[in-house]
């Protein structure tokens, strides 16, 4: 069960929220933190014993070594050794489990066939790995102190963000816990609950309606590409559809996670900031998966590149980061190709950065970035290497083939209309967080000269929330897991 499962949405989540809010009446027992821990543990146990064992091992080792870092004040060599221990153990678990086919080979087959042992990649392995490494870095830099064991475990396994982010720093999580413990006023609780419902509804609509319809649109075109029967038009549609599918799938999940966090009184960090807006495309990586970018910047780029790095050193460190990102995602060739393309585009931007700063250069920068993203997403979402290579080959070498576009059921027509409408509006997207902001976010809420009013607890927003939830449930049949659940 996951947070995109209709059974979870209809039964488990409402029951958790009601029980959690009823617990506010009991003071002095820290019951709400205990419930967060219990809810998160139960949700994760549903994914299997092996996955839970890996998660537990990383929590215990990271927590113990983080305390060792804190207690070894004045002994830098020991502190560095403990930090290295956290990194080696967590990355080791990640590499061992994700690359088990390489390490175990025939032994894995014997475990599965001989003993019936299911060797699966734990849900959210990549995310809780880097979240815990980030925590150890913060302890090492004296930005936070190790908390109690229940606090730490709840921070790592908080179920909305465990599987695919946002990646939360402990000091952000602690500030929210302290506010809950201090006894949040009823009006503030109710406000967060109402905002959380709307935020969740927006994310559910992105995931269940837009992303899923795009996945259903492109699936037959990937089949054509695999069979070598695609065309330039079907490949272009596949690239556009894959871009929208991946974006709304992941950003929708992030919005759902933030919404659930608010229902429990906790504010998770924003993970997407309208990356396709014209003004944001030049810094696309800073607006897509924001918390992951911040982790890489603070814990990899800054320590290795230093202050005011040369162009060569900056490029080398960025290249290394993309190698790490590829390994973090998956050992498959598809992700290596995606990472190589990203490095080449970044190199192009670094070399021609002065020319791209002109008005005409900014337009060219947007066009190049968008073309790469469409190609990269077509590769990233592809079900196989054959499908990915088929799409890229037919895009440039085969005729238009308009007759192939409508060789599938009638739903294709309205899905194409949806694709076109969303892609036209994407450069003007209003980020979800801006809908809940104040005057500072007013410019982000401006669409074609009209400023969209920010969220408030009124009948209009309530009606929109209900409509989005009903539409999401209506389209939630055969809902696939979030793409990033596999990492």
N, C-alpha and C positions, 0 to 999 in steps of 0.2 A: 504494500500500500504506500502511495506517495501523495503529496499535496495536490496532484492533478488527477487523482483517482476520484470519480464521482461518489463512491462510497465514503471516502474521506470527507469530501466537501459537504455531503448531505447529512452524515451521521457523526463521524468522529470529531471533526472540527467544531461543530456547534456544541457537542457534549463537553469537549475540553474547555471551550470558552465559557460556558455556563458554570461549570465546576470551578474554574479558575476565578471567575468574578464573585462567586459565592464565598470563596475562601477569604476574600477581603474582610469579611466580618470577624474572622478569627485572628486576633493579634498576638504577637509574642512568640509564635512558633515558626516564623519564616516559611509558612506553608506554601506561599506562591512559588518560591524558589524550588521547594521540594517537588511541587507539581510540574514545574517546567522540566526538572530533571527526570521525573517519572514518565511524563508524556514523551519526551525525546527518546528515552531509553526504550520504551515500548515500541515506538515507531521504528527505531533502528533495528530492534530485535526481529522485526517482521522480515528483514532482508537476509536473515540467516545467522547461524552461530559463528561461522568462519569470519564473516564481515564484522560482527560484533567483537570477536576476539582480537582482530587486527586493530580496530579502533581503540579497544581497551588497553592494549599493549602500548600504543603510541601515547595515549593519555598518561598512563602511569610513568613511563620513562621520561617523557617531556616534563611532567610535573616535578618529578624527583630531581632531574638535572637543573631545572629552573630554580628550585630551592637551593641547590648546591651553588649555582651562580650567585644568588643573592647572599648566601652565607659566607662566600669566599671573598668578601670585600677586602681589598688591599692585596690580593694575590692574583694578579692579572693572568699569569700563566694557567692557573687552575680554572679561572673564569673562562678563558678562551678554550681550554680543553673541554669543559662542560658544554659550552655553546657548540663546539664542533661535534660533540657527542649527540646533541639534539639533532643537528643537521644530518649527520651520518645515519643515525637510527631511522629517522623519518623518511629520508630519501631512500635509504636501503629498503625499507618496507615497500615504498612506492615502486622502486625498480624491480624488486623481487617478485611482487605480486603482478605488476603490469606486464613484466617481461618473462612471466613464468614459462611460456613456451620455449624460450631460449635457454633458461637455466635448468628446467626440469626435464624437458624432452620426454623420453619414454617413461620416466618415473611418474610424470603427471598422468599418462595414459594408464599406468598400473594402479595409481591411486583411484582414478575414476572408474575403470572397468573392474579392477580386482576388489577394491574395498568400497566402491560406491561413494567415494568422497568427492563432493562438488567443489572444485577449485574455481571460485568466481572472484572477479574484482569487486571489492567492497564498494558500496554506493558512496560517492563523494570522497573517495580516497585522496584524490589530488587536492581537494579543497581543505579537508581537515589537516592534511600534511603541511601545506604552506601557512595555514592559520596558526598552527602550533609553532612552526619555525618563526613566524613573525612575533609570536608571544615571547619566545626565548630571546629574540633580538631586543625586544623592548625591555625585558628584565636586565639583559646585559648592558644596555645603554642607560639603565636606571630610570627609565620612563614609567615603569610600573613595578609593583611588588607582587610576588606570588600570593594568590588568595588562598582561602580554604579549599579543601578538595572538592566539595560539592559545588562551590561557586565555579571552580575551574572546569569541572566536568560539564556543568550546565552551559558554560560559555562555549565549549567545543562542540557539544552535541545538540545545541538548540535546534530543534527539528526543522523549522522553516528554511534556514540558511545552510544546513549541514551538507546537503547534496550538491548544490551548485552555486553557493554564495547567496548574498554578498559576503565577502571576506571581512570579518569584523575584528577590530583591534580590541584587546581586553579592556583598555581604559574607556572605550566607548560603551562597551557592554556593562562595565561596573557602574558607570554614571547612571545608566538606566536602572540597574538593580537597586542602587542606593535610593533612587527616587521612589521606587516601588516599596522598598522597606520602610521609608520614612512616612508612608501613608499618603498617597496621592489624593488630593481632593476629588470628591465624586464627580464634579463638573469636568475636571481634566480627564478622569477615567472615561467618562461618557464621550467626550470629544475625541479621544484617541480611538475608542471603539468604533465610533461612527466614521471617522476618517479611514480607519483600517478597513472597514467593510467596502467603502468606495474604492480605495486603493487596490484592494484585493479583486474587486469586480472588474476594474480596468485591466489588471493583469490577466485575469481569467479569460476575458474577451479576446485579448491579444493572442493568448495561447490557444484557446479552444476554437476560436472562429477564424481569425486571420491566419495564424501559423498553420493550423491543421488543414485549412482549405488550400493553402499553398503547397503543403506536402502532398495532398491528394491530387493536386493539379500536375505536379511535376513527376509523380511516380511512373505513369505510363511513358513519359518522354525519356526517363532514365532507362526503362526497358528497351525502348527503341534504340537508344545509344548503345546499350550493351550488345544488341543484336546487329549493330552496324547499319541500322535503317533510319537513323535520324536525319535531320536537315539543319541548315543554318538557323531557320526560324524556330524550330523546336528546341535547339540548343540555346538560343537566346532566351526563349521563354523559361527554359530550365534554369539558366543563370539568374534571371530576374526573380523567378519564383523561389529559388533556393536562398537568395539573399534575404527576401522578405520572411521566408519560413524560419531561417536561423535567427534573424533579428527579433522577430515577434515571439518566437519560441523562448528564447533566452531572456529577453527583456520582460516578457510577460511573466515568466517564472519569478524573476527578481521582484517585480511589482507584487506578485502574490505573496512572496516571502516577507516583503516589507509590510504589506497589509496585515498578515497574520501576526507579525511582531507587534504592530500597533494594537491589535486586539488584545494582546497580552501585556500591554503597557510599555513595550520596549520599542525604541526607534532604531531600526537598522539603517546603515548608510546607503545612500543612493548608488546604484550600480550602472545606470545608463542615463546619459544626459543628451538625448537627441543627437546621436553621432552623425546622422545624415544631413543635419541642417547645413546650409551652405557655409555659414560662418564657422562651423565646427569641423568640417571635413579635413581641413589642413592638419588638425590635431586629433584625428579620428581615434587614435589609441587612447587618448586622454578622456574620451567620452563614451567609449565602448568598454564594458567591464572595468569600470573606474577603480574598484577596490583592488583588482588584480594588478592594474597598472601602477597603483600607489605602492603595492608590495614590492614589485620589481624595481621601481624607482628608488625606494628607501633602502632596500636590503641587497640589491645587486648593482644597479647602475651607479649610484652615488659612491658606495665604498670602492668600486673598481675604477670608475672614471675620474673621481676626485672633482675638485673645483676647476672650472674653466678648462676642460680637456681640449686637446687638439682635435682637429677633424678626423685624423687617422685613429686616435685612441677612442674617440666617441663612436666612430663607425665599428671598430673592433669590439667594443663592449656591447653595442646594440646587436651585432652579429652573434655574439656569445649568448645574449639574452634570448634571441630567437631559437638558437639551438636548444637551450633549456626549455623554452616554451614548447617546442616540438616534442621533446622527450616527456614533458609533463602531460601533454595531450595523449599521445599514443605512439607505439612503435611502427604504426602502419605507414606505408610509402605515401599515402594520400596526404598525411599531415606534414611529411617532410617536403613535399612539393609545394604545399601551401606556405610553409615557413620560408622556403627558398624564394618564392615570389615576393613575400613581404620584405625580405632583406633587399632584394633588387629594387623594389619601389622606394624603400627608405634611402638606399644609396643614391638613386636618381634625385631624390629630394635634397639630399645633403650636397651633392655636387652642383645642382642648379638652384640652390636656395635663393640666391640673389635675383635671378631672373623670375623665379616663381613668386617673388614678393610684389611684382608689378600687378596692376589690375588685370591685364591680359594673362599674366602668369598665374594668378589665383584661379581664373576660369580653367586654364589648362591643368592646373594642379587638381582641381575638383574632378575634371573629366578623367584624368589618369587614375586618380584614386578610386573613383567609382568603377571604372572599367576593370581595375585589378580586383576590387571587392566582388564584383559580379562573377568574375572568373574564379576567384578563390572560393567563394561560397558554393559555386557549382561543384568544385572539387571536394570541399569540406563536407558537404551534405551527401555526396554520392554514396550509394550503398556498396559499391565495390570499385576497385581500380579500373576494371573494364568499363564500367559506366562512366567514370570520371574521364578517362582517356577518350571514350567515344564522344562525349559531349564536346570536349575541347577540340577534337579532330574535326567533327562535322561542322563546328562553328565557323571554321575558316576554309574548309575544303569542299563542302557539299553545297549544292544549290539551295534556293529558298525552301522549297517543299511545303508550300502553304497547305496543300491537301492533307498533310499528315497532322496538322494542328487539330483538326476537328474529326479525327478518326476514332474518337472515344465518346463516352456518354454525354448527354446534353448538359450535365453539370459543368463541363469544360467552358461553356460560353460565359456563364456568370462568374466563374472563377477567374477567367481572363479579364472580365470587366473589373472585378475586385482587385486583381493584380495591377491593372493600369491605373485605377483610381488611387490606390495606396501609394504606388511609386511616384505619381505626379505630386502628391501631397507630402511625401516624405521629407523633401528639403525644407518644408515649413513646419515640421512636427513640433508640437508643444510637449516638452518632457513632462512626465507624470508629476514629478515633484513640484514643477512650476504651478500646476493646478491647485496645489495646497499651500502655495507661498503667499507672500504679501506684496508690498509695493516694489520691492527689489526684483521680484520675478515678473513684474508687469510686462516688460519688453518680451520676455519669453512666451507670454500668453497672447501676444499680438499675432493675429492671423488675417492677412489681406486688409490691414488697416483697422481691424476691429479687435479690441482687447477683450478676451474671454474673461468673465468674472471668476475669481478664485473660489475654491470650495467653501461652502458654509452649510451648517445643518438646517437646510430648508427642504420644502416639498420637491422642488425641482431636482436637486441633487439626489434626494431619496428615490425619486421615480427613475432617474437615470441609473442608479445603482441596481435597483431591482430589474430593470430592463437588461442591463449588461449581464447580470447573473443568470437570468432566465435564458438569454441567448446562448450563454456559455454552456449551460446544462443541456440545452436542446442540441447543441453540436458536439456534446462530450462523448458520444458513442465511439468506441474503438479509438479512444484518445491515446496517442503514443506518448512514451516517456519523453521528458525534456532531453534534447540532444546532449547537453552537457552532463547529464546523469552518468554517462559512460566514461567520464574522465576522473 
